[in-house]
Amino acid sequence: MQLTRRNVLGLTAGAAAFAVAGARVTPAFASAEATEKSIMEFTGGATAGEGKITLTAPEIAENGNTVPVSVNVDSAMEGDDLVESIIIFADGNPSPAVATFHFTEMSGEALATTRMRLAKTQNVIAVAKMKDGSFFMDKKQVKVTIGGCGG
């Protein structure tokens, strides 16, 4: 491609317009209401109880790029005490649902560990779905000192 004065002026104008428009764009974060809606969709409107599930996350994350999170459910993993799935939410991320883990009786125990990216200080929520249709929830607030998503 041969650059002419007209091409250079057009590219410069386009870059300037992009820079001005891009400077006004702010990252979209989920709201607490969106997270509650996602939890209600997962539970089918049922209220999640407390206990049985333990969410482990750091109180302060020095780097929001890799925040370690683990979840454990006290379960016999058989019959109605079987954990079918666990979902983890972060109420300040653009999409609140971060990870879903599915279990069977062959899993042995309902334990999962992962790392997630958190852009800012926010609540991390874990909800476990049991085979008998009950749900359990645990919540921790994680303070992020360095924004993992550019914040």
Contacts in CASP RR format, 6 or more apart in sequence:
PFRMAT RR
TARGET T0000
AUTHOR 0000-0000-0000
METHOD contacts of the structure
MODEL  1
MQLTRRNVLGLTAGAAAFAVAGARVTPAFASAEATEKSIMEFTGGATAGE
GKITLTAPEIAENGNTVPVSVNVDSAMEGDDLVESIIIFADGNPSPAVAT
FHFTEMSGEALATTRMRLAKTQNVIAVAKMKDGSFFMDKKQVKVTIGGCG
G
1 7 0 8 1.000
27 94 0 8 1.000
27 119 0 8 1.000
27 149 0 8 1.000
28 94 0 8 1.000
29 92 0 8 1.000
29 93 0 8 1.000
29 94 0 8 1.000
29 119 0 8 1.000
29 120 0 8 1.000
30 90 0 8 1.000
30 91 0 8 1.000
30 92 0 8 1.000
30 93 0 8 1.000
30 94 0 8 1.000
30 95 0 8 1.000
30 96 0 8 1.000
31 91 0 8 1.000
31 92 0 8 1.000
32 91 0 8 1.000
32 123 0 8 1.000
34 91 0 8 1.000
34 96 0 8 1.000
35 89 0 8 1.000
35 91 0 8 1.000
35 92 0 8 1.000
35 96 0 8 1.000
35 123 0 8 1.000
35 125 0 8 1.000
38 89 0 8 1.000
38 96 0 8 1.000
38 97 0 8 1.000
39 48 0 8 1.000
39 89 0 8 1.000
39 125 0 8 1.000
39 127 0 8 1.000
39 137 0 8 1.000
42 87 0 8 1.000
42 127 0 8 1.000
42 129 0 8 1.000
42 135 0 8 1.000
43 127 0 8 1.000
43 129 0 8 1.000
43 135 0 8 1.000
46 133 0 8 1.000
46 134 0 8 1.000
46 135 0 8 1.000
47 135 0 8 1.000
48 127 0 8 1.000
48 135 0 8 1.000
48 136 0 8 1.000
48 137 0 8 1.000
49 134 0 8 1.000
49 135 0 8 1.000
49 136 0 8 1.000
49 137 0 8 1.000
50 136 0 8 1.000
50 137 0 8 1.000
50 138 0 8 1.000
51 74 0 8 1.000
51 136 0 8 1.000
51 138 0 8 1.000
52 73 0 8 1.000
52 74 0 8 1.000
52 75 0 8 1.000
52 128 0 8 1.000
52 136 0 8 1.000
53 71 0 8 1.000
53 72 0 8 1.000
53 73 0 8 1.000
53 74 0 8 1.000
53 86 0 8 1.000
53 126 0 8 1.000
53 127 0 8 1.000
53 128 0 8 1.000
53 136 0 8 1.000
53 137 0 8 1.000
53 138 0 8 1.000
54 71 0 8 1.000
54 72 0 8 1.000
54 73 0 8 1.000
54 74 0 8 1.000
54 138 0 8 1.000
55 69 0 8 1.000
55 70 0 8 1.000
55 71 0 8 1.000
55 88 0 8 1.000
55 124 0 8 1.000
55 125 0 8 1.000
55 126 0 8 1.000
55 138 0 8 1.000
55 139 0 8 1.000
55 140 0 8 1.000
56 69 0 8 1.000
56 70 0 8 1.000
56 71 0 8 1.000
56 72 0 8 1.000
56 140 0 8 1.000
57 67 0 8 1.000
57 68 0 8 1.000
57 69 0 8 1.000
57 70 0 8 1.000
57 124 0 8 1.000
57 140 0 8 1.000
57 142 0 8 1.000
58 67 0 8 1.000
58 68 0 8 1.000
58 142 0 8 1.000
59 140 0 8 1.000
59 141 0 8 1.000
59 142 0 8 1.000
59 143 0 8 1.000
60 142 0 8 1.000
60 143 0 8 1.000
60 145 0 8 1.000
61 67 0 8 1.000
61 118 0 8 1.000
61 142 0 8 1.000
61 143 0 8 1.000
61 144 0 8 1.000
61 145 0 8 1.000
62 145 0 8 1.000
62 146 0 8 1.000
63 145 0 8 1.000
63 146 0 8 1.000
63 147 0 8 1.000
63 148 0 8 1.000
64 117 0 8 1.000
64 118 0 8 1.000
64 119 0 8 1.000
64 144 0 8 1.000
64 146 0 8 1.000
64 147 0 8 1.000
64 148 0 8 1.000
64 149 0 8 1.000
65 117 0 8 1.000
65 147 0 8 1.000
65 148 0 8 1.000
66 115 0 8 1.000
66 117 0 8 1.000
67 115 0 8 1.000
67 116 0 8 1.000
67 117 0 8 1.000
67 118 0 8 1.000
67 124 0 8 1.000
67 142 0 8 1.000
67 144 0 8 1.000
68 113 0 8 1.000
68 114 0 8 1.000
68 115 0 8 1.000
69 88 0 8 1.000
69 113 0 8 1.000
69 114 0 8 1.000
69 115 0 8 1.000
69 116 0 8 1.000
69 124 0 8 1.000
70 111 0 8 1.000
70 112 0 8 1.000
70 113 0 8 1.000
70 114 0 8 1.000
71 86 0 8 1.000
71 88 0 8 1.000
71 101 0 8 1.000
71 111 0 8 1.000
71 112 0 8 1.000
71 113 0 8 1.000
71 126 0 8 1.000
71 128 0 8 1.000
71 138 0 8 1.000
72 109 0 8 1.000
72 110 0 8 1.000
72 111 0 8 1.000
73 83 0 8 1.000
73 86 0 8 1.000
73 110 0 8 1.000
73 111 0 8 1.000
73 128 0 8 1.000
73 136 0 8 1.000
75 81 0 8 1.000
75 82 0 8 1.000
75 83 0 8 1.000
75 109 0 8 1.000
75 110 0 8 1.000
75 130 0 8 1.000
76 82 0 8 1.000
77 83 0 8 1.000
77 103 0 8 1.000
77 105 0 8 1.000
77 107 0 8 1.000
77 108 0 8 1.000
77 109 0 8 1.000
77 110 0 8 1.000
78 105 0 8 1.000
79 105 0 8 1.000
79 131 0 8 1.000
80 130 0 8 1.000
80 131 0 8 1.000
80 132 0 8 1.000
81 130 0 8 1.000
81 131 0 8 1.000
81 132 0 8 1.000
82 103 0 8 1.000
82 104 0 8 1.000
82 105 0 8 1.000
82 130 0 8 1.000
82 131 0 8 1.000
83 103 0 8 1.000
83 110 0 8 1.000
83 128 0 8 1.000
83 129 0 8 1.000
83 130 0 8 1.000
83 131 0 8 1.000
84 102 0 8 1.000
84 103 0 8 1.000
84 129 0 8 1.000
84 130 0 8 1.000
84 131 0 8 1.000
85 100 0 8 1.000
85 101 0 8 1.000
85 102 0 8 1.000
85 103 0 8 1.000
85 128 0 8 1.000
85 129 0 8 1.000
86 100 0 8 1.000
86 101 0 8 1.000
86 103 0 8 1.000
86 110 0 8 1.000
86 112 0 8 1.000
86 126 0 8 1.000
86 127 0 8 1.000
86 128 0 8 1.000
86 129 0 8 1.000
87 97 0 8 1.000
87 99 0 8 1.000
87 100 0 8 1.000
87 101 0 8 1.000
87 126 0 8 1.000
87 127 0 8 1.000
87 129 0 8 1.000
88 97 0 8 1.000
88 98 0 8 1.000
88 99 0 8 1.000
88 100 0 8 1.000
88 114 0 8 1.000
88 116 0 8 1.000
88 124 0 8 1.000
88 125 0 8 1.000
88 126 0 8 1.000
89 96 0 8 1.000
89 97 0 8 1.000
89 98 0 8 1.000
89 124 0 8 1.000
89 125 0 8 1.000
89 126 0 8 1.000
89 127 0 8 1.000
90 96 0 8 1.000
90 98 0 8 1.000
90 116 0 8 1.000
90 118 0 8 1.000
90 122 0 8 1.000
90 123 0 8 1.000
90 124 0 8 1.000
90 125 0 8 1.000
91 122 0 8 1.000
91 123 0 8 1.000
91 125 0 8 1.000
92 118 0 8 1.000
92 119 0 8 1.000
92 120 0 8 1.000
92 122 0 8 1.000
92 123 0 8 1.000
93 116 0 8 1.000
93 117 0 8 1.000
93 118 0 8 1.000
93 119 0 8 1.000
93 122 0 8 1.000
98 114 0 8 1.000
98 116 0 8 1.000
98 124 0 8 1.000
99 112 0 8 1.000
99 114 0 8 1.000
99 116 0 8 1.000
101 112 0 8 1.000
103 110 0 8 1.000
110 128 0 8 1.000
116 124 0 8 1.000
117 148 0 8 1.000
117 149 0 8 1.000
118 124 0 8 1.000
118 142 0 8 1.000
118 144 0 8 1.000
118 147 0 8 1.000
118 148 0 8 1.000
118 149 0 8 1.000
119 144 0 8 1.000
119 147 0 8 1.000
119 148 0 8 1.000
119 149 0 8 1.000
119 150 0 8 1.000
119 151 0 8 1.000
120 144 0 8 1.000
120 147 0 8 1.000
120 149 0 8 1.000
120 151 0 8 1.000
121 141 0 8 1.000
121 142 0 8 1.000
121 143 0 8 1.000
121 144 0 8 1.000
122 141 0 8 1.000
122 142 0 8 1.000
122 144 0 8 1.000
123 139 0 8 1.000
123 140 0 8 1.000
123 141 0 8 1.000
123 142 0 8 1.000
124 139 0 8 1.000
124 140 0 8 1.000
124 141 0 8 1.000
124 142 0 8 1.000
125 137 0 8 1.000
125 138 0 8 1.000
125 139 0 8 1.000
126 137 0 8 1.000
126 138 0 8 1.000
126 139 0 8 1.000
127 135 0 8 1.000
127 136 0 8 1.000
127 137 0 8 1.000
128 135 0 8 1.000
128 136 0 8 1.000
128 137 0 8 1.000
129 135 0 8 1.000
130 136 0 8 1.000
END
